[in-house]
Every structure is written in C-alpha cells, then in structure tokens.
C-alpha cells in the first residue's frame, strides 16, 4: 500500500484502518485525497488538501462503530424516520492517497490506482478531497473496473477544455470525464454559475444538465428521474458549493442562491433510486475558510445520510 496510500492518524467515523487494500473485505472504504494542486489560478483560494483531515475529525460525532471490526457499524438513530441506520454495515478507512509536490501525473495515477483497487474489492468508495480535479482520476479508476454513469452535483459546470494552460484543473474535470470511453453518460445537476462556452460544450458532448432553479422549482425527484437513466453503476461527485453559500463558508468558491441541505439530500436520494451508487466523492472542502468547522461537519453528515440511503 505504501506506493499509493499513507495512513491517517484518525479514521473516518472511527472505523478500522487498513494497511493493504488487498486485505479489504468491507462494504464501504473511505479514501482521503489531500490535493489542491488542481485549483485554477490566480484568484481562487487553496486549502482543500486539508479537507480529509478536517472531515475525519468532524466525523467522530456522527455514528458509532463496533469494537470488533467484523461486527460493522453500530449506526445511528434517525428520529425523523424512527429507525436505526447503517447498523451492521462494515467499513474501513484506506488512508490518504500519497501526494508528492507538483508531480500531478504521479498524483493522478495514484488516485486512479487507489480508486480502482477499492472498487475491485467490491467496496463502495467514499472519497473526500481535495479540489474537484480529483474526480477525473477517481472516476477513471472506477470506470476501468466497472463502467459507470456519472452524476455531477455542482454550482459550476467544470467544463472548460483548458484553463490557465492546463486541461486537468478542477475547472475542466467534468469535460475530461465526459471524454472517457468507459463512462456511459454524464448528468450535471445544480448549475448556476456557468459560462456560455461551457454550456455549449456540454450540449456538444451530450451532457444532460439542470440548474439549481430547475431542482427547486420542479423538485429533485422529477429532475433526476428525467435526466439520470436507470443503470447498474453510478458515480456521484458532490461539490459542496452546490449548497447555498451561507451553509458552506468553508468551500473554495461559494455561490449565492444554492440548494438547501434538505434539497441536496433529496437530490442524492433520488439519484440512489436510479441504480447502484458504487462510488461517490465530496470535493472542495476548504477548512482554512471556515474556522468554525461547520462545513466539515456538514460534509460528514452528507456522507452519513447518503450512505444511509445506499444501505437502507
């Protein structure tokens, strides 16, 4: 594992850590991706590399894990549904992808390899970044093992062909994903700050998309059912700026007029009903921009609620 991952000091949700991905037998594997080298410059703040550590710290207040790893999660009580969630689901923390300076080729290769190894073990991959450029190698790694439908939830299209001389930034990752042969199709949801050139590019490559206003006015279920096909395998990428800026001060480019937390939850629940979510990531958690830690706590609750949908 040392060629790809390094272990974190505190695990996500207190789950057991693993020293070798070849030994993983759990239903869920968490992966930290502490990378912010794909942040478009100048003008955009970095700090997303600290996202996995902040999320691990915040996650300890979410749900409990049994002392014996094979017993799985103790879970959490959902008073709104009057039922226990995630009880008995087995989970591990695979540590963090090794990031080596400005070696973007090597960094992306390790992200891809880690994702591929995890899904090959039959685990649901839950990756926490990290700027949004991480989604491209992660999706590539998953899709090399199992062809996927991609669903991108974000205020931005991330569909520039090139920006600041690079084709691999967080502003281009969805276009690179749409070009992958093993990605069946792409849907972008929650858009509200998009350049015309990006919108034209999405139309040219057959990307289905809906705005934040579409989701609010028509309802998440109606939009998702129309745009996301029923399929065997889905990869979901969630940029925290899909939410309204008042909810996520600790993200890189917060935008006004976003989704509420409940609306985002409903959107993700609707996606989960379209097929099996085999992997998802949370991108653009930027702890230096939020000293309260509220954004990290929101991100971990988002993970908890989405996993609860998958294993309900």
HURALIN-V185238 format. One line per field, one symbol per residue. psi: psi as a letter, one per 40 degrees, with the letter a starting at -180 (. if undefined). A space follows every 50 residues. Layout:
BEGIN
psi: ???
END
This chain:
BEGIN
psi: ddedihiidhiheeiiiiehdeeheidhhihhgghfeehhiidhiaeeee ddddddddeeeciiiidhdeeaidaihhddefiiiehehhiiheaihhhg begdddddddddddddddddeeihhhhhaiiedddddddddddddhhihh hhhididffhdihfeiefieeeddddddehdehdihhhieieghiddddd ddddefhhiiiddddddehddddddddhihidhhhhhhheediidddgdf idgiiifaiiddddddddddddeeahheiiihifhgddegededdddddd ddddddddddf.
END
